[in-house]
Amino acid sequence: MIWKVFLILLFVFGCDESQKVSQPVEQKIYSIACEGPDGWVIHKTFNDPYDCYGGKSGVWRIITTESAAVYSNNCYSVVEEGNENE
């Protein structure tokens, strides 16, 4: 009986949505340059290029910020000014 009262109090006071503080999530955008049939193209992505499967297998699989899939084997990460120490 006591556990039922405890559960009711937990749901009433523990699940108050006004107590939650939401922080805006800022996604970092990375640049990856790949060579294609028309020359070198820089793709913007949310995925960290240093934690990427493409660097290990040779075939880079990139989902761009516009949700386009890019598959290439001649790519490298572009370090933009101001992001060297991040």
C-alpha positions in Angstrom: 0.0 0.0 0.0 2.8 2.4 0.9 4.5 1.7 -2.5 1.4 2.7 -4.3 1.3 6.1 -2.6 5.0 6.5 -3.3 4.4 5.8 -7.0 1.5 8.2 -7.2 3.6 11.0 -5.5 6.5 10.2 -7.8 4.4 10.6 -10.9 2.7 13.7 -9.6 5.9 15.6 -8.5 8.6 13.7 -10.4 7.2 14.1 -13.9 6.7 17.9 -13.9 7.7 19.2 -17.3 8.2 22.7 -16.0 11.2 21.6 -14.0 13.2 20.5 -17.1 15.7 23.0 -18.5 16.3 22.5 -22.2 19.5 23.7 -23.7 19.7 24.4 -27.4 21.8 21.9 -29.2 24.3 23.4 -31.6 25.7 21.0 -34.2 29.1 21.6 -35.5 29.5 21.6 -39.3 32.5 19.9 -40.8 33.9 20.4 -44.3 35.2 17.4 -46.3 36.7 17.9 -49.8 36.2 15.1 -52.3 37.4 14.7 -55.8 34.6 13.9 -58.3 34.2 13.8 -62.1 33.9 17.6 -62.2 36.9 18.3 -59.9 37.2 18.9 -56.2 34.0 19.7 -54.2 33.7 20.7 -50.6 30.8 18.9 -48.7 29.4 20.2 -45.4 28.4 17.5 -42.9 27.5 17.1 -39.3 29.6 13.9 -38.9 33.1 14.3 -37.5 35.5 13.3 -40.3 38.1 12.1 -37.8 35.6 9.6 -36.4 34.6 8.3 -39.8 34.6 4.8 -41.3 35.8 6.2 -44.6 39.2 7.1 -43.2 39.7 3.4 -42.4 38.3 1.6 -45.4 39.3 4.1 -48.2 35.7 4.8 -49.2 34.2 7.8 -47.6 30.4 7.7 -47.0 29.2 11.2 -46.2 25.7 12.4 -45.5 25.7 16.2 -46.2 23.8 18.8 -44.4 21.3 18.8 -47.3 20.8 15.0 -46.7 22.6 14.0 -49.9 24.7 10.8 -49.8 28.2 11.1 -51.1 30.5 8.1 -51.8 34.1 8.8 -52.8 37.5 7.3 -52.2 39.6 10.5 -52.6 38.6 12.8 -49.8 40.2 14.7 -47.0 39.0 16.8 -44.1 39.2 20.6 -44.5 40.3 22.5 -41.4 38.7 25.9 -41.5 40.2 29.0 -39.8 39.3 29.3 -36.2 38.6 25.6 -35.8 42.1 24.3 -35.5 42.0 23.8 -31.7 38.5 22.4 -31.4 
